[in-house]
Amino acid sequence: MEKIFLDLNIDGDCTNLGALAVLNVLANNGKAEILGTTACFKSPLATGCIKAINEYYGNGYLPVGILHRQDETHPTPFMKPVNENFRPDAPDGEDAPDTVGVMRRVLSLQDDNSVTLVITGCFASFEALLKSGEDEHSPLSGQLLAEKKIKRVVVMGGSFDTFGDVPFGENNIAVQIPAAKYVTQHWKKELVLSAYEIGIRTTSLKEFRLHGSRSHPLQMMYEINDGDGFKDGNPSWDHTAVLEGALPGEYFNYHEYGEIEITDDGHTVWHEKEGGKHTYLLPKTPLDDVAAVINDLIFPQWREYK
């Protein structure tokens, strides 16, 4: 069973929190262990949204952090209503510890080479961890602590010509290009990208958005944020990264391992390199079937509404 630490973003859509819900269900089904959840930007309202999902699944004890050094993201429409409705004791958000401190504390308590870090936002948190120094949690630098405890990193990010598309500067990379460059240059262990092309073709949770329980904070997020804009379902960018992190190789194949370069305009370029540890996902299970897995995890009744 994989031990997962999830670092996410809430910036313009709710797929990150859909991925968090997927991870909670997998954990409750005994298929993964969640170590903690952090955000790669500063926003107290993000704390409330993360906690609302974790609490819904009975996992409200999980540590949560926000990256205090990062600017707040632009407000996402569902953030305030979710906080007001599902966390009435803290409707305007709440203080949260810094992401890097949470990461360092959690990692220091794990066995060596035992953690999978899943990133569904930009690389800012991971860069900050790698650059961090010793603290009360560990005498190791962030680079050494990460190398000691983390066995692989799975990221929703990047764009490749997997389906013959023209690659572009995908948002999670392009929004923090220096951080993405730093991580890809300094992280020499396994790095797996679930790229834009995979998630955009894996549409899920249409029926959940329309018919899911209003007691579920994620249903409110999908309803408010997406409205009628995704009549055939939502892209599953972040969900696919969580599935790969928790269940490696079960739904996806891997491109040949090598080294991924981040260009100045935020493109992700794979290079052949002997002994390289970087790769990106390729289809294995039909993507409609992957979407069905996501639907089954979040809203098992979805087939009744097809």
Kinemage of the C-alpha trace (Angstrom):
@kinemage 1
@onewidth
@group {chain A} dominant
@subgroup {mainchain}
@vectorlist {calphas} color= white
{ca met a 1} P 0.000 0.000 0.000
{ca glu a 2} L 1.452 3.337 -1.090
{ca lys a 3} L 2.007 6.153 1.385
{ca ile a 4} L 0.875 9.353 -0.312
{ca phe a 5} L 1.623 12.959 0.509
{ca leu a 6} L -0.535 15.254 -1.676
{ca asp a 7} L 0.415 18.821 -2.547
{ca leu a 8} L -2.348 20.563 -4.476
{ca asn a 9} L -3.547 23.815 -5.950
{ca ile a 10} L -6.966 25.483 -6.019
{ca asp a 11} L -6.802 27.889 -8.915
{ca gly a 12} L -9.669 28.188 -11.340
{ca asp a 13} L -11.117 24.687 -11.124
{ca cys a 14} L -11.962 22.032 -8.573
{ca thr a 15} L -10.168 19.012 -10.028
{ca asn a 16} L -7.528 19.184 -7.297
{ca leu a 17} L -10.176 18.638 -4.644
{ca gly a 18} L -11.784 15.939 -6.762
{ca ala a 19} L -8.398 14.227 -6.707
{ca leu a 20} L -8.271 14.657 -2.928
{ca ala a 21} L -11.679 12.973 -2.696
{ca val a 22} L -10.415 10.078 -4.842
{ca leu a 23} L -7.437 9.695 -2.536
{ca asn a 24} L -9.658 9.706 0.554
{ca val a 25} L -11.833 6.939 -0.888
{ca leu a 26} L -8.796 4.856 -1.812
{ca ala a 27} L -7.454 5.309 1.718
{ca asn a 28} L -10.766 4.352 3.301
{ca asn a 29} L -10.836 1.265 1.062
{ca gly a 30} L -7.393 0.223 2.300
{ca lys a 31} L -5.656 0.916 -1.020
{ca ala a 32} L -3.510 3.877 0.062
{ca glu a 33} L -2.366 5.741 3.154
{ca ile a 34} L -2.606 9.532 3.247
{ca leu a 35} L 0.207 11.204 5.155
{ca gly a 36} L -0.847 14.812 4.696
{ca thr a 37} L -2.227 17.411 2.312
{ca thr a 38} L -0.740 20.808 1.576
{ca ala a 39} L -1.375 23.679 -0.818
{ca cys a 40} L 1.248 25.277 -3.058
{ca phe a 41} L 0.005 28.809 -2.370
{ca lys a 42} L -1.176 30.974 0.512
{ca ser a 43} L -4.914 31.066 1.146
{ca pro a 44} L -6.692 30.316 4.430
{ca leu a 45} L -9.838 29.460 2.467
{ca ala a 46} L -7.916 26.658 0.799
{ca thr a 47} L -7.325 25.173 4.227
{ca gly a 48} L -11.070 25.064 4.825
{ca cys a 49} L -11.768 23.412 1.469
{ca ile a 50} L -9.144 20.724 2.051
{ca lys a 51} L -10.384 20.072 5.572
{ca ala a 52} L -13.994 19.927 4.385
{ca ile a 53} L -13.136 17.071 2.005
{ca asn a 54} L -11.013 15.215 4.542
{ca glu a 55} L -13.664 15.609 7.243
{ca tyr a 56} L -16.404 14.355 4.926
{ca tyr a 57} L -14.492 11.093 4.599
{ca gly a 58} L -13.706 10.858 8.296
{ca asn a 59} L -10.071 11.904 7.904
{ca gly a 60} L -10.159 15.346 9.469
{ca tyr a 61} L -7.102 14.527 11.575
{ca leu a 62} L -4.768 14.721 8.562
{ca pro a 63} L -2.195 17.540 8.660
{ca val a 64} L -2.838 20.462 6.323
{ca gly a 65} L -0.526 23.304 5.328
{ca ile a 66} L -0.367 26.307 3.001
{ca leu a 67} L 2.706 27.822 1.388
{ca his a 68} L 2.988 31.133 3.209
{ca arg a 69} L 5.757 32.481 0.974
{ca gln a 70} L 3.583 32.112 -2.122
{ca asp a 71} L 1.065 34.774 -3.167
{ca glu a 72} L -2.604 33.948 -2.790
{ca thr a 73} L -4.244 32.544 -5.870
{ca his a 74} L -7.106 34.434 -7.448
{ca pro a 75} L -10.325 33.584 -5.590
{ca thr a 76} L -12.068 30.474 -6.859
{ca pro a 77} L -15.868 30.908 -6.687
{ca phe a 78} L -16.588 27.894 -4.522
{ca met a 79} L -14.022 28.567 -1.800
{ca lys a 80} L -15.997 30.983 0.380
{ca pro a 81} L -19.373 29.158 0.105
{ca val a 82} L -17.736 25.834 0.965
{ca asn a 83} L -16.105 27.349 4.022
{ca glu a 84} L -19.355 28.997 5.107
{ca asn a 85} L -21.465 25.877 4.614
{ca phe a 86} L -19.156 23.074 5.692
{ca arg a 87} L -16.858 24.766 8.195
{ca pro a 88} L -19.197 27.202 9.966
{ca asp a 89} L -16.859 27.602 12.929
{ca ala a 90} L -14.216 29.077 10.617
{ca pro a 91} L -16.149 30.528 7.649
{ca asp a 92} L -13.384 32.959 6.690
{ca gly a 93} L -10.642 30.381 6.711
{ca glu a 94} L -8.144 29.746 9.452
{ca asp a 95} L -4.449 29.855 10.108
{ca ala a 96} L -2.492 26.873 8.890
{ca pro a 97} L 1.155 25.917 9.288
{ca asp a 98} L 3.553 26.384 6.428
{ca thr a 99} L 3.595 23.670 3.784
{ca val a 100} L 7.337 23.134 4.060
{ca gly a 101} L 7.194 22.584 7.811
{ca val a 102} L 4.349 20.097 7.412
{ca met a 103} L 6.256 18.247 4.704
{ca arg a 104} L 9.444 18.104 6.748
{ca arg a 105} L 7.667 16.907 9.878
{ca val a 106} L 5.734 14.183 8.065
{ca leu a 107} L 8.713 13.001 6.019
{ca ser a 108} L 10.985 12.822 9.053
{ca leu a 109} L 8.637 10.266 10.622
{ca gln a 110} L 8.536 7.912 7.630
{ca asp a 111} L 10.702 4.955 6.712
{ca asp a 112} L 13.397 5.610 4.149
{ca asn a 113} L 12.347 5.443 0.506
{ca ser a 114} L 8.700 4.874 1.431
{ca val a 115} L 6.756 7.997 0.380
{ca thr a 116} L 5.141 8.929 -2.916
{ca leu a 117} L 4.727 12.669 -3.323
{ca val a 118} L 1.798 13.557 -5.596
{ca ile a 119} L 1.726 17.132 -6.869
{ca thr a 120} L -1.408 18.453 -8.573
{ca gly a 121} L -0.355 22.081 -8.684
{ca cys a 122} L 2.842 23.944 -9.483
{ca phe a 123} L 6.305 22.949 -8.261
{ca ala a 124} L 6.575 25.781 -5.717
{ca ser a 125} L 6.098 23.593 -2.626
{ca phe a 126} L 8.547 20.952 -3.738
{ca glu a 127} L 11.142 23.542 -4.710
{ca ala a 128} L 10.767 25.164 -1.278
{ca leu a 129} L 11.159 21.779 0.407
{ca leu a 130} L 14.301 20.952 -1.565
{ca lys a 131} L 15.815 24.345 -0.682
{ca ser a 132} L 14.880 24.160 3.007
{ca gly a 133} L 17.431 23.807 5.766
{ca glu a 134} L 17.570 21.815 8.952
{ca asp a 135} L 14.889 22.475 11.542
{ca glu a 136} L 13.349 20.964 14.656
{ca his a 137} L 12.010 18.063 12.598
{ca ser a 138} L 15.243 16.951 10.939
{ca pro a 139} L 18.913 17.959 10.834
{ca leu a 140} L 18.963 17.187 7.112
{ca ser a 141} L 18.667 19.713 4.330
{ca gly a 142} L 15.457 19.529 2.354
{ca gln a 143} L 17.248 17.956 -0.590
{ca leu a 144} L 18.733 15.188 1.539
{ca leu a 145} L 15.529 14.638 3.514
{ca ala a 146} L 13.483 14.317 0.315
{ca glu a 147} L 16.001 11.984 -1.281
{ca lys a 148} L 16.046 9.857 1.849
{ca lys a 149} L 12.285 9.543 2.372
{ca ile a 150} L 10.587 10.032 -1.014
{ca lys a 151} L 10.815 7.185 -3.507
{ca arg a 152} L 8.904 8.762 -6.399
{ca val a 153} L 7.123 11.948 -7.364
{ca val a 154} L 3.986 11.968 -9.531
{ca val a 155} L 2.943 15.317 -10.981
{ca met a 156} L -0.062 16.536 -12.914
{ca gly a 157} L 1.721 18.773 -15.339
{ca gly a 158} L 3.287 19.205 -18.711
{ca ser a 159} L 2.260 18.576 -22.285
{ca phe a 160} L 3.589 16.048 -24.777
{ca asp a 161} L 2.585 14.769 -28.218
{ca thr a 162} L 1.097 11.571 -26.774
{ca phe a 163} L -1.968 11.771 -29.027
{ca gly a 164} L -0.413 13.791 -31.812
{ca asp a 165} L -1.303 17.107 -30.170
{ca val a 166} L 1.027 20.086 -30.382
{ca pro a 167} L 2.702 20.442 -26.951
{ca phe a 168} L 2.322 23.746 -25.120
{ca gly a 169} L 3.263 25.408 -21.842
{ca glu a 170} L 0.799 23.684 -19.519
{ca asn a 171} L -0.426 25.834 -16.607
{ca asn a 172} L 1.047 23.923 -13.649
{ca ile a 173} L 4.474 24.264 -15.246
{ca ala a 174} L 4.112 27.685 -16.855
{ca val a 175} L 2.792 29.430 -13.736
{ca gln a 176} L 6.058 28.743 -11.871
{ca ile a 177} L 8.689 28.062 -14.535
{ca pro a 178} L 11.717 28.721 -12.271
{ca ala a 179} L 10.381 26.250 -9.698
{ca ala a 180} L 9.713 23.631 -12.379
{ca lys a 181} L 13.223 24.099 -13.761
{ca tyr a 182} L 14.770 23.787 -10.332
{ca val a 183} L 12.941 20.594 -9.470
{ca thr a 184} L 13.581 18.822 -12.764
{ca gln a 185} L 17.256 19.757 -12.579
{ca his a 186} L 17.745 18.704 -8.965
{ca trp a 187} L 15.385 15.747 -8.518
{ca lys a 188} L 17.250 12.694 -9.796
{ca lys a 189} L 14.895 10.016 -8.455
{ca glu a 190} L 11.718 8.899 -10.204
{ca leu a 191} L 9.576 11.723 -11.595
{ca val a 192} L 6.360 10.833 -13.448
{ca leu a 193} L 4.225 13.426 -15.224
{ca ser a 194} L 0.523 12.900 -15.878
{ca ala a 195} L 0.259 15.411 -18.677
{ca tyr a 196} L -2.565 17.611 -19.911
{ca glu a 197} L -3.418 15.246 -22.755
{ca ile a 198} L -4.289 12.403 -20.392
{ca gly a 199} L -6.607 14.377 -18.122
{ca ile a 200} L -8.434 16.342 -20.824
{ca arg a 201} L -9.488 13.050 -22.432
{ca thr a 202} L -10.612 11.493 -19.143
{ca thr a 203} L -13.920 13.209 -18.437
{ca ser a 204} L -15.659 12.251 -15.219
{ca leu a 205} L -18.186 13.192 -12.538
{ca lys a 206} L -20.881 14.597 -14.829
{ca glu a 207} L -23.560 12.665 -12.961
{ca phe a 208} L -22.022 13.562 -9.599
{ca arg a 209} L -22.130 17.263 -10.420
{ca leu a 210} L -25.814 17.000 -11.348
{ca his a 211} L -27.094 14.426 -8.859
{ca gly a 212} L -24.534 14.020 -6.070
{ca ser a 213} L -25.492 14.596 -2.463
{ca arg a 214} L -25.541 18.209 -1.371
{ca ser a 215} L -24.059 17.078 1.914
{ca his a 216} L -20.815 16.471 0.002
{ca pro a 217} L -18.619 19.598 -0.203
{ca leu a 218} L -17.160 18.415 -3.502
{ca gln a 219} L -20.611 18.449 -5.121
{ca met a 220} L -20.950 22.126 -4.216
{ca met a 221} L -17.502 22.810 -5.642
{ca tyr a 222} L -18.325 21.175 -8.962
{ca glu a 223} L -21.755 22.757 -9.192
{ca ile a 224} L -20.567 26.286 -8.431
{ca asn a 225} L -17.314 26.247 -10.316
{ca asp a 226} L -18.318 24.488 -13.497
{ca gly a 227} L -22.041 25.071 -13.926
{ca asp a 228} L -23.120 24.005 -17.404
{ca gly a 229} L -19.650 24.436 -18.852
{ca phe a 230} L -18.853 20.717 -18.719
{ca lys a 231} L -22.014 19.039 -19.958
{ca asp a 232} L -20.197 15.816 -20.786
{ca gly a 233} L -18.120 15.708 -17.606
{ca asn a 234} L -15.061 17.404 -16.179
{ca pro a 235} L -11.445 16.844 -17.182
{ca ser a 236} L -9.663 14.557 -14.726
{ca trp a 237} L -6.171 16.014 -14.790
{ca asp a 238} L -5.476 15.691 -11.077
{ca his a 239} L -7.465 12.521 -10.509
{ca thr a 240} L -5.232 10.614 -12.928
{ca ala a 241} L -2.115 11.723 -11.051
{ca val a 242} L -3.596 10.479 -7.768
{ca leu a 243} L -4.580 7.149 -9.327
{ca glu a 244} L -1.056 6.664 -10.637
{ca gly a 245} L 0.498 7.672 -7.334
{ca ala a 246} L -1.656 5.346 -5.268
{ca leu a 247} L -1.837 2.464 -7.755
{ca pro a 248} L 1.364 2.662 -9.810
{ca gly a 249} L 1.134 1.077 -13.226
{ca glu a 250} L -2.420 -0.159 -12.761
{ca tyr a 251} L -4.050 2.190 -15.263
{ca phe a 252} L -1.141 3.721 -17.198
{ca asn a 253} L 2.030 2.768 -19.018
{ca tyr a 254} L 5.207 4.840 -18.965
{ca his a 255} L 7.144 6.481 -21.735
{ca glu a 256} L 10.791 5.468 -21.872
{ca tyr a 257} L 12.682 6.939 -18.919
{ca gly a 258} L 15.069 9.799 -19.577
{ca glu a 259} L 15.244 13.422 -18.472
{ca ile a 260} L 12.586 16.120 -18.709
{ca glu a 261} L 13.682 19.672 -19.501
{ca ile a 262} L 11.592 22.755 -18.762
{ca thr a 263} L 12.069 25.419 -21.426
{ca asp a 264} L 11.939 29.157 -20.850
{ca asp a 265} L 8.354 29.243 -22.138
{ca gly a 266} L 7.178 26.413 -19.887
{ca his a 267} L 7.252 23.539 -22.344
{ca thr a 268} L 8.157 20.057 -21.118
{ca val a 269} L 10.664 18.289 -23.351
{ca trp a 270} L 11.725 14.683 -22.872
{ca his a 271} L 15.376 13.846 -23.629
{ca glu a 272} L 16.972 10.458 -23.959
{ca lys a 273} L 19.410 9.931 -21.098
{ca glu a 274} L 20.964 6.706 -19.949
{ca gly a 275} L 19.955 6.093 -16.353
{ca gly a 276} L 17.394 8.904 -16.458
{ca lys a 277} L 14.528 8.708 -13.983
{ca his a 278} L 11.968 11.039 -15.582
{ca thr a 279} L 8.984 9.862 -17.619
{ca tyr a 280} L 5.359 10.601 -18.441
{ca leu a 281} L 2.194 8.546 -18.574
{ca leu a 282} L 0.890 6.759 -21.656
{ca pro a 283} L -2.532 5.147 -22.073
{ca lys a 284} L -2.924 1.571 -20.890
{ca thr a 285} L -6.507 1.228 -19.702
{ca pro a 286} L -8.952 2.999 -22.077
{ca leu a 287} L -9.444 6.486 -20.716
{ca asp a 288} L -13.223 6.088 -20.617
{ca asp a 289} L -12.652 3.156 -18.271
{ca val a 290} L -10.341 5.287 -16.119
{ca ala a 291} L -13.114 7.876 -15.931
{ca ala a 292} L -15.512 5.124 -14.839
{ca val a 293} L -13.116 4.209 -12.016
{ca ile a 294} L -13.164 7.828 -10.822
{ca asn a 295} L -16.958 7.906 -11.039
{ca asp a 296} L -17.251 4.641 -9.099
{ca leu a 297} L -15.020 5.950 -6.326
{ca ile a 298} L -16.784 9.294 -5.858
{ca phe a 299} L -20.389 8.525 -6.864
{ca pro a 300} L -21.122 4.809 -7.240
{ca gln a 301} L -24.715 5.586 -8.258
{ca trp a 302} L -23.613 7.402 -11.410
{ca arg a 303} L -24.771 4.697 -13.808
{ca glu a 304} L -28.356 5.183 -12.647
{ca tyr a 305} L -28.311 8.646 -14.230
{ca lys a 306} L -26.583 7.901 -17.535
